[in-house]
Amino acid sequence: MEKIISIIKNAPEGISAGEIEAATHASRATINRKLREALAANEIVRLGKGKSTIYRDADPLRPIKAYFDKPHTERAVSRYREDLLSPLPEFDLSSIPPMSSFLTLEKRDMVKFLIDFSCASSLLEGGTYSLLDTQALIEYGEKASDKPLADAFLVLNHKNAFEFLYDHRCLDIETVAEVQRRLTDDHDIDELRNTPHFLGEGAAGKIREYEDVNIGQSTYSPPFRPGTGYIERMLDVILTNAKNISNPIQGAFYIMTRIPYLQPFADGNKRTSRVMCNVPLLNAGLPPISFADFSKRDYIVSMLAFYELGDVSMASKCFCDAYVKSCRRLGLLIE
């Protein structure tokens, strides 16, 4: 059975029983039995009818996940590619209900969203605040006594950054820089200085020019062209491209993936992208995305797949699933 499953998993477009028979030289009876077993175990799916029947891996993202199960020291080195800043190709939105079934987020619903977003985005960064911890902090100002102070400010900085964005829904460099500044602000607190996720006044909100950056556990090397103004120019290209994407969900996804690919800041690039990607959604009268229930491992792997392989298939699926969940949590999705 293992050989048959392996053949199917290596045929992303699907494969027929006849093609499997030719590849294995097993009897059709044996192949049909193995296929039934694999279907019952949800390892594969069957598509089509009669002579048009083909079989595919039940998880089309399995090859990507398997690739990133390997240590980064065993993966191919990936250099920055300017062509990946292009907004094309777009991805399939069929898993998201029609936009007409959405309702926009009103200011009165902001607190619930801020709790979801600040908690979820902080958890993706390695924060330890639970949803209840975040609610107590945002609604009552209560810091968890058993959690690091840095984790409290990681949450509060998300709240601060999104509140700013809600009132300043612009896709321009000034807005991006201010969002990043608020996300990484160390508030001149000794305990936060020189710790992960925080930058001092001289670095927060500053587009990097002479600072090189590395992506942990990745083979990807972001662009580093000191003294040329290249990073700021390319950030402006990303924002211009985003403005020209007609579908707001496509625009949100584009921002979420391209800003961290460029790594325009010394820190906080993914956080900045998760805040800024809400601009197209809000401006279109759609709910923002909180990233609640977004698997941290899936998020990391999906972003690495784009960084190292230029592949958006996993990131787009994760994004669509997360957006639907986010809308449901807010009660803003009518199906």
C-alpha positions as CSV (number, residue, x, y, z in Angstrom):
1,M,0.0,0.0,0.0
2,E,2.9,2.3,0.8
3,K,4.2,2.3,-2.8
4,I,0.7,3.0,-4.2
5,I,0.2,5.9,-1.8
6,S,3.6,7.3,-2.6
7,I,2.8,7.2,-6.3
8,I,-0.4,9.2,-5.7
9,K,1.3,11.7,-3.4
10,N,3.9,12.3,-6.1
11,A,1.2,13.1,-8.7
12,P,-0.2,16.4,-7.6
13,E,-2.5,16.6,-10.7
14,G,-4.0,13.2,-9.9
15,I,-3.4,9.7,-11.3
16,S,-5.8,7.0,-12.5
17,A,-5.9,3.3,-11.4
18,G,-4.6,2.3,-14.8
19,E,-1.6,4.6,-14.5
20,I,-0.9,3.2,-11.0
21,E,-1.1,-0.4,-12.4
22,A,1.4,0.5,-15.1
23,A,3.8,2.0,-12.5
24,T,3.5,-0.9,-10.0
25,H,2.7,-4.0,-12.1
26,A,0.3,-5.0,-9.4
27,S,-3.0,-6.6,-10.2
28,R,-6.0,-4.3,-10.6
29,A,-7.7,-6.2,-7.8
30,T,-4.9,-5.5,-5.4
31,I,-4.8,-1.8,-6.5
32,N,-8.5,-1.4,-6.0
33,R,-8.3,-2.9,-2.6
34,K,-5.4,-0.6,-1.6
35,L,-7.3,2.4,-3.0
36,R,-10.4,1.5,-0.9
37,E,-8.2,1.2,2.2
38,A,-6.5,4.5,1.5
39,L,-9.8,6.3,0.9
40,A,-11.2,4.9,4.2
41,A,-8.2,6.2,6.0
42,N,-8.6,9.7,4.4
43,E,-5.1,9.5,3.0
44,I,-6.3,10.1,-0.6
45,V,-9.4,11.5,-2.3
46,R,-11.2,10.3,-5.4
47,L,-12.2,12.7,-8.2
48,G,-14.3,12.1,-11.3
49,K,-16.4,9.1,-12.4
50,G,-15.9,6.1,-14.5
51,K,-12.9,6.1,-16.8
52,S,-12.2,9.7,-15.7
53,T,-11.7,8.8,-12.1
54,I,-8.4,9.9,-10.6
55,Y,-6.9,9.8,-7.1
56,R,-5.0,12.6,-5.3
57,D,-3.3,13.1,-2.0
58,A,-5.9,14.2,0.6
59,D,-3.4,16.8,1.8
60,P,-2.0,18.6,-1.3
61,L,0.3,20.6,1.0
62,R,2.0,17.5,2.3
63,P,5.1,17.9,0.0
64,I,5.7,21.5,1.3
65,K,5.3,20.4,5.0
66,A,7.7,17.5,4.4
67,Y,10.2,19.8,2.8
68,F,10.2,22.0,5.9
69,D,10.5,19.1,8.3
70,K,14.1,19.0,7.2
71,P,16.5,21.3,9.2
72,H,17.3,24.5,7.4
73,T,20.9,23.4,7.1
74,E,19.7,20.7,4.7
75,R,17.6,22.9,2.5
76,A,18.8,24.8,-0.5
77,V,19.9,28.4,0.0
78,S,17.3,30.9,-1.2
79,R,18.3,34.4,-2.5
80,Y,16.0,37.4,-2.6
81,R,14.0,37.6,-5.8
82,E,12.5,41.0,-6.8
83,D,10.0,39.3,-9.1
84,L,8.3,37.8,-6.0
85,L,7.1,41.3,-5.2
86,S,4.7,41.0,-8.1
87,P,1.0,40.7,-7.1
88,L,0.5,37.9,-9.6
89,P,-0.5,35.2,-9.8
90,E,-3.5,35.6,-7.6
91,F,-4.9,32.7,-5.5
92,D,-8.1,30.8,-5.3
93,L,-10.8,32.5,-3.1
94,S,-13.4,29.8,-3.5
95,S,-13.2,28.7,0.1
96,I,-14.4,32.2,1.3
97,P,-18.1,32.9,1.1
98,P,-19.2,35.7,-1.3
99,M,-18.2,39.2,-0.1
100,S,-21.8,40.2,-0.1
101,S,-22.4,38.0,2.9
102,F,-20.0,39.9,5.1
103,L,-20.8,42.7,7.5
104,T,-18.3,45.4,8.4
105,L,-16.7,45.8,11.8
106,E,-18.2,48.8,13.7
107,K,-16.3,50.7,16.4
108,R,-18.5,49.2,19.1
109,D,-17.2,45.8,18.2
110,M,-13.6,46.9,18.4
111,V,-12.7,45.6,21.9
112,K,-13.6,42.0,21.0
113,F,-11.5,42.2,17.8
114,L,-8.6,43.9,19.6
115,I,-8.6,41.0,22.2
116,D,-8.6,38.4,19.4
117,F,-6.1,40.1,17.3
118,S,-3.6,41.2,20.0
119,C,-3.7,37.7,21.5
120,A,-3.4,35.7,18.2
121,S,-0.7,37.9,16.7
122,S,1.3,37.8,19.9
123,L,1.0,34.1,20.1
124,L,2.4,33.8,16.6
125,E,5.4,35.7,17.9
126,G,5.9,33.4,20.8
127,G,4.0,35.4,23.4
128,T,2.4,33.6,26.3
129,Y,-0.7,35.6,27.0
130,S,-3.9,33.5,26.6
131,L,-7.2,34.9,25.4
132,L,-8.3,35.5,29.0
133,D,-5.0,37.1,30.0
134,T,-5.3,39.4,27.0
135,Q,-8.9,40.3,27.9
136,A,-8.0,41.1,31.4
137,L,-5.1,43.3,30.2
138,I,-7.0,45.2,27.5
139,E,-10.3,45.6,29.4
140,Y,-9.0,46.1,32.9
141,G,-5.3,46.8,32.6
142,E,-4.4,43.7,34.6
143,K,-1.0,42.3,33.8
144,A,-0.6,38.5,34.4
145,S,1.7,38.2,37.5
146,D,3.1,34.9,36.2
147,K,4.0,36.1,32.7
148,P,6.9,38.2,31.6
149,L,6.4,42.0,31.4
150,A,7.6,41.8,27.8
151,D,4.6,39.6,26.8
152,A,2.2,42.2,28.3
153,F,3.7,45.0,26.2
154,L,3.7,42.7,23.1
155,V,0.0,42.5,23.5
156,L,-0.5,46.2,24.3
157,N,1.7,47.2,21.3
158,H,-0.6,45.2,19.0
159,K,-3.6,47.0,20.5
160,N,-2.0,50.4,20.1
161,A,-0.9,49.7,16.5
162,F,-4.3,48.5,15.3
163,E,-6.2,51.3,16.9
164,F,-3.9,53.7,15.0
165,L,-4.5,51.8,11.8
166,Y,-8.3,51.8,12.2
167,D,-8.2,55.6,12.1
168,H,-5.4,55.9,9.5
169,R,-6.2,53.4,6.7
170,C,-3.5,54.5,4.3
171,L,-1.2,52.4,2.3
172,D,1.8,54.7,2.5
173,I,5.3,54.5,4.0
174,E,4.4,56.9,6.8
175,T,1.6,54.7,8.0
176,V,3.7,51.5,7.8
177,A,6.5,53.1,9.7
178,E,4.2,54.3,12.4
179,V,2.5,50.9,12.8
180,Q,5.9,49.3,13.1
181,R,7.1,51.9,15.6
182,R,4.1,51.2,17.8
183,L,4.5,47.4,17.5
184,T,8.2,47.5,18.5
185,D,8.1,50.4,21.0
186,D,10.0,49.6,24.2
187,H,8.4,52.5,26.0
188,D,11.8,53.4,27.4
189,I,11.4,50.7,29.9
190,D,14.7,49.1,31.1
191,E,13.2,45.6,31.2
192,L,12.2,45.8,27.6
193,R,15.5,47.2,26.2
194,N,17.5,44.9,24.0
195,T,14.9,42.1,24.2
196,P,13.2,40.3,21.3
197,H,10.2,42.1,19.8
198,F,11.2,45.6,21.0
199,L,13.3,48.4,19.6
200,G,14.6,51.7,21.0
201,E,13.6,55.1,19.8
202,G,16.4,55.3,17.3
203,A,15.4,52.1,15.5
204,A,11.6,51.7,15.9
205,G,9.8,53.0,12.8
206,K,13.0,53.3,10.8
207,I,13.3,51.6,7.4
208,R,16.6,49.7,7.4
209,E,19.4,51.0,5.2
210,Y,22.6,49.8,6.8
211,E,21.2,47.0,8.9
212,D,21.3,43.4,7.6
213,V,18.7,41.0,8.9
214,N,18.5,37.2,9.0
215,I,15.5,34.9,9.2
216,G,15.9,32.4,12.0
217,Q,15.8,28.7,10.9
218,S,15.5,29.7,7.2
219,T,17.8,29.6,4.2
220,Y,16.3,32.9,2.8
221,S,18.5,36.0,2.6
222,P,16.5,39.2,2.5
223,P,17.9,42.1,0.4
224,F,20.8,44.1,1.8
225,R,21.9,47.0,-0.4
226,P,23.3,49.7,2.0
227,G,23.4,53.3,0.9
228,T,21.1,52.8,-2.1
229,G,17.7,53.5,-0.6
230,Y,16.6,50.2,-2.3
231,I,14.5,48.9,0.7
232,E,12.4,52.0,0.9
233,R,11.8,52.1,-2.8
234,M,10.7,48.5,-2.9
235,L,8.4,49.0,0.1
236,D,6.8,51.8,-1.9
237,V,6.4,49.4,-4.8
238,I,4.7,46.9,-2.5
239,L,2.3,49.6,-1.2
240,T,1.6,50.8,-4.8
241,N,0.9,47.3,-6.0
242,A,-1.4,46.7,-3.0
243,K,-3.4,49.8,-3.9
244,N,-3.9,48.5,-7.4
245,I,-5.3,45.1,-6.4
246,S,-9.0,45.3,-7.0
247,N,-10.0,42.4,-4.7
248,P,-9.5,43.5,-1.0
249,I,-8.9,39.9,0.2
250,Q,-6.2,39.4,-2.5
251,G,-4.7,42.8,-1.5
252,A,-4.7,41.8,2.2
253,F,-2.9,38.5,1.4
254,Y,-0.4,40.3,-0.8
255,I,0.6,42.7,2.0
256,M,0.8,39.9,4.6
257,T,3.3,38.0,2.5
258,R,5.3,40.7,0.7
259,I,6.2,43.1,3.5
260,P,8.0,40.3,5.5
261,Y,9.6,39.0,2.3
262,L,11.3,42.4,1.9
263,Q,12.1,42.7,5.6
264,P,12.0,46.6,5.5
265,F,12.6,46.9,9.3
266,A,15.1,45.6,11.8
267,D,12.3,43.7,13.6
268,G,8.6,43.4,13.6
269,N,8.1,42.8,9.9
270,K,5.6,40.0,10.2
271,R,3.7,41.8,12.9
272,T,3.6,44.9,10.7
273,S,2.3,42.9,7.8
274,R,-0.5,41.4,10.0
275,V,-1.7,44.8,11.0
276,M,-1.2,46.5,7.6
277,C,-3.0,43.7,5.6
278,N,-6.2,44.9,7.2
279,V,-6.2,48.2,5.3
280,P,-7.7,46.8,2.0
281,L,-10.3,44.9,4.1
282,L,-11.4,47.9,6.2
283,N,-11.4,50.3,3.2
284,A,-13.7,47.9,1.3
285,G,-16.1,47.7,4.3
286,L,-15.1,44.2,5.2
287,P,-14.1,42.8,8.6
288,P,-10.4,42.8,9.5
289,I,-8.6,39.5,10.1
290,S,-7.6,38.7,13.7
291,F,-5.5,35.5,12.9
292,A,-7.3,33.8,15.8
293,D,-7.1,30.0,15.5
294,F,-4.2,30.3,13.0
295,S,-1.8,27.4,13.8
296,K,1.6,28.8,14.6
297,R,3.4,26.0,12.9
298,D,1.3,26.3,9.7
299,Y,1.9,30.1,9.7
300,I,5.7,29.6,10.0
301,V,5.9,26.9,7.4
302,S,3.6,28.8,5.0
303,M,5.8,31.9,5.2
304,L,9.0,29.9,4.8
305,A,7.5,28.3,1.7
306,F,7.1,31.7,0.2
307,Y,10.5,32.9,1.3
308,E,12.4,29.9,0.2
309,L,10.3,28.4,-2.7
310,G,8.2,31.3,-3.9
311,D,5.2,29.1,-3.2
312,V,2.0,30.7,-1.9
313,S,-0.3,27.6,-1.9
314,M,0.0,26.9,1.8
315,A,0.0,30.6,2.9
316,S,-3.1,31.3,0.8
317,K,-5.0,28.4,2.3
318,C,-4.0,29.3,5.8
319,F,-5.0,32.9,5.2
320,C,-8.4,32.0,3.8
321,D,-9.2,29.6,6.6
322,A,-8.1,32.2,9.2
323,Y,-10.1,34.9,7.6
324,V,-13.3,32.9,7.7
325,K,-12.7,31.8,11.3
326,S,-12.0,35.5,12.2
327,C,-15.3,36.6,10.7
328,R,-17.2,33.9,12.5
329,R,-15.7,34.7,15.9
330,L,-16.9,38.3,15.4
331,G,-20.4,37.1,14.3
332,L,-19.8,39.0,11.0
333,L,-20.3,36.1,8.6
334,I,-23.8,35.1,7.4
335,E,-23.7,31.8,5.5
